[in-house]
């Protein structure tokens, strides 16, 4: 990856979901002026105006617009904003792009629109271990008012290597996503990085800026960083489930705790505020074994080594994390049954 002083580059950061995207997008907005002084523009067009005082940091509206027939007014306005800045590098970020990777026609059209404006598009994406990725996509389903059985959900992923909702496709055999993106943007324009949450948000920020800097040619690394909690607690998951199954009726913390204690003897209340854990040891091992060969293919092609490649990377079966995950799973399944009545 080398910066080009003659041609303009657009870095299209497409996620994936639950790989620190909100934190990265907030960091970009927080440092818009610092980046602009170095010749890098982060456009305002395409962000969602949610309230009078808040626009989403991600460019989600652009991803939603490209699914519609032309003309693409927001994309045209984005290009106008980029041109007005005179910057030779632009950064657009939304995790809503990556579920559209299989729409070669749509993504190729997006690349073509940016190319007409003089921009070479480089796609940047982060990939995480498939087991935790599956849990994250499942909780997003709950938040989006989809309520599949968790067991059925993971069975489908293990059987087919993907899960689909309407026009969105979530690949767990990551090589298939990279192949589709290569058809739209060219294999030489795809940059893949592993998502390593155990190293903390600062590592992610620095890694992201390092990639942008290599594409831009140079980049000072003195930026204000942000921290966004992209993990979901068991309490939040159960509350989202209750809203779905009980017709938008919220459950308060006291009633939730009473339900949890009635379901699980000697429940430690603090567990409700831990990151939710639904996959059991055997299921997690099945994910690892199912996707390790494809992860090796991804590593060979892109140099990105997805974590959790062998059984030795997992905590042993007797580790306390698995006993806690059994409690989380039992509580979630009991809630699904009770609140659906």
Helices and strands as residue ranges (DSSP letters): E 8-13, H 21-30, H 32-37, E 40-41, E 49-51, E 54-55, H 60-65, H 73-85, E 89-93, G 98-100, H 104-116, E 119-127, H 130-143, H 150-160, E 162-165, E 168-171, H 174-185, G 187-189, E 190-194, G 197-199, H 201-216, H 234-245, H 253-263, G 269-273, H 281-302, G 311-313, H 320-339
